[in-house]
């Protein structure tokens, strides 16, 4: 059963061009089912029926979460169940299309209602506070400053920041080429402050981080290697704490702030979609709710008859 999952992951990687994070997510979700199936003495996907898939999902809904104390009432969220069903459906579509399985027994699995969470963003004043350069200048602090400035100026995902290479920078012209989800390339403008931070890092910071192990990645660790996702996440989080934030600020909130602030200042939604690299405008439309909430709060605060 695992071999067929591996074939599916190869398909995602080479034919669909899915991001590494997406591949790992599918591998983990399908791995759960393979492990459960082995415990049920199911050794071949051809023996799996709809009743087995339903039993697995019921098991997932009822099991105690990992790292939770015994007797904890917390259970798997509907969002996690949604992802597990989506993974099974995608796997079966692939297997049937490639004629590796005779029938798609997952096609009748219904997806639970998925509530859209409004993205959290930082206010203008919080962004200003976060982007104040640190007094003690070092190669690492210059790198952190350049990462934060670019993330907010151009709305890059964490994976896009990690994967950015020197040849993708065009600072003289004020833009970067980014390879996003599905290996889709887009051109993003970079603001003056971000260009200055990047140039400062490239001139005074990056040369001191380069080692024989270094690649052409723009952002390098203290060892001179490209960042792993968790390492870059941790660096940004530590910078946030040093800036004195009490609320939980995640790296992705810089991307949300980029989109929300553009919309609040009059940018067209289609332009924001293009800048974010969203395949569908419906994904970008969530920011209209965020901006609407912010505008309503401002109205209540300042209008004499609000």
N, C-alpha and C positions, 0 to 999 in steps of 0.2 A: 504493500500500500504506500509506503514511503517513497518508493521509486517513482510512482505516478505523480506524487506531490512534487518531487524534484523536477520531473518533466514540465509540470505546470509552472514552476518557478523559473525554469530556463526560458519558457515561452514569455513570461512576464518581462524578463530581463532583456532578451534579445529581439523579440518581435513587437512587444508593446512598449518597450523602453521605459518601464515603470521605475520610479525612484527606489533607491536601496532601502529606504525606510518602509516603503509599501511592500517590497518583497519580504522583508523581515516580518512584517505584520501578518501577511498571508501565511508565511511559513509557521509562525507561532500558532495562529488560529487553526490551521489544518492539522498541525502537529497534535493539538489537544484532541481532535476527533480521532486521529490515528491511534493515540494512546488509549482512548476510551474504547475504541473498537477492538483493540488487542485484548483488553480485559473482558470483552464480551465474546471472545473467541472468533472474531471476524477477521479473517486473514486476507481477504481479497475484496476490492471495491465492487466487483460484480455481484457479491452476495449482500451488499448493503441495500436496504429497502427504505422507503419513506418512513416506516415505523421506527427504524433504527435512528434516522436523523432526528425524528421528533423526540425519541427517548433521550438522545444525547443532549438536545437543547433543554429538555426538562431537567436533566441532571445538572446542566450548567446554571440554570436559574435557581436551583435549590442548594447547590454546594456552598460551603463556607468559603469565603474569600481567603486567599493566601495572606499571611501575616496578620490575620485577625484572630483575636482570642477565641477559644472554644465557647460556643454558645452565643456568639455575636449575631445580632439580627441582620447585619448588613449582607446583602446579596448582590449578584451581578446586576449592573445597571442595564436598562433597556438599550442604551447606546452600545454596550459591549455585545449584547445578544444580537443587535442589528448587524454588527460587524461580522460576527460568526456566521450568521445566515448569508450575508453578502459574500463571504469567502467561499462557503460551500456552493452557492449558486454559480459563482464565477468559475470555480474548479470544474463543476459538472458541465458547464457550457463548453469549456475548453476540451474536456475529455470526450464529449459526444461529437463535437465538431471535428476532432482529430480521429474519430472512430476508435477511441481507446476503450470506450464503454458503450454498451448497446442502447442505454436509455438514460434520460435526465431525470433522476428520481428527486432532484432538489427543486425542480421548476415550480412545484406547488407549495413550497415553503413561503409563507407570507411574511413580509418584513414588518416589524412593529413600527408604530408611528414614531418618527424621530423628531424630537423637538429641536428647533434651531436655537442655539445659544447665541445671544448677542455678544459680539467680540468686545473685550474690554480694552480701552485705550487710555493713554495718559493725556492730561490736560496740557495746554501750551506751557503753563508755568512749570509743570512737572518735567516736561521735556527739556526746558531751559536748565532746570536744576540738575538733571541727569547728565546733560552734555557739557557741563562746566569741566574744563580740562583740569586734571589733578596737578598739584604743585610739584610733587616729586616726579620728574620726567625720567623714564627708563624705556628701554625697547618694548617691554611688556605693556607699560601704561600707554605708550604711543600706539601700540597695536590695538589695545582696548578702545582707545578714543576713536581710531579710524573705523573699527567695527561698528561702534554705536552710531557714529555720524552717518556712515553709509547705510546702515540698516534703517535709520529713520528717513534719510534723504531719498532713498530709492525703493524702500519697501521690500527688501530682499528677505527670502526665507532663510532659516538657519542653515539648511543644506546648501543653499546658493552661496551664502557667505563662505562656508567651508570650502566649497569647490571652486571659488573664484580664482582664476589664474592671471598671471601678469599680462599675458597677451590680450586679455579681455578688457584691460583698463585703457581708456582713451581720455586721460585727464585734461589734456590740452583742449580737446573738443568738448569736454564736460559730459561724457557719457560712458557707460559700461555695457558690454555684451554679456548677457546672463543665459546660462543653460538651465531651464526650469524643469518642471514635471513633464514626463513624457519626452524628454530630450528636446523640448521646444525652446528655440532661441528668441530672446526679445532684447531690445535696446532700451536702456533706461537712462534718463538724464540724471546727473549728479550735481547737487547744489554747491555753491561756492565754499561754504563751511566744510562740507564733506571732502571736497577736492583738496582744500588746505590741509585737513587732517590726514588724508591719504598720502599727500606729497611729503608731509613732515615725517610720517611713518616710513615711507619708502626711502627717504634720504638719510634719516638719523636712527631709525629703529630696526627695520628689517635687515640691513647689512650686518648688524651685530647678532642677529638670530640665525643667520645662514650657517649651515654646517654641511659636511659631505653627504648627509642623509637628506638634505633639503630638496624639495621639488619646486616647480614653478608656482605653487600655491601662493597667493598674495599674503595671507595671514599665517604666521608660523608660531609654534609654541616655543618655550625656552630651550627645548631640545633641537629646534630647527626643523621639526616635522609639521606636516599639515594637521590641523585640529581634528580630533574625533568629535562627534556630535555632543557627547556628554561633557567633554573638556571645554568646548567653546561655551556651552550652556552655563557651566560652572563659573567660567571667567566673567561672563556678563552678569550673572547673579551676584558675584562678589563685588563687582563694580557698583551695582545697584545698592548693595548694603553700605558700601563706603560713602555713597552719595547721601545716605541718611534717610532712605525710604523705609517707612514702617509697613506699608501695604505690600502684598506679594506682586512683584513685577516680573513677568516672564519675557524672554527674548522676543517671542512672537507678538507681544503687545506693541513693540516698536513698529512692526508691519501694520498692525491694526491702527495705530496712531497715524501713520503715514496716510492711509486711506481715508480715515475719518476726518483728518484736518484738511485734506484736499477737498473733500466733499463740502465741508463746512465753509470753505473759502470760495466755493462756486465752481469747482471742477466738474466736468461732465462725467456721468457715470460710466459711459463707454470708454472714456480715456482712462479712468481708474481701473476698469476691467483689463485693459491692455497693459497697463503698468504693473498690475498684480500678477498677470499671467493666468487669469481665470479662463477656463474653457467656456463657461456659461455665464451670462449676465446675471442669472438668478443667484449665483454664488456671491456676486458683488453687491446685489441689492440689499443684503443684510445690513450694509453700512448706512442705508437710508434710514433704517430704524434707529440706529445709534445716533446719527446726526439729528434726527427728529426729536429724540429724547433730550439731547443737549440743548437744542433750540427752545424746547418747551421749558426747561429749567431756567434758561436765561430770561425768557419772557416772564415767568412767574417772579423772578427775582427783581427785575428792573421796571416792569410795566406797572404804572400806578393803579390800574384797575384789574390786575391779574388775580 
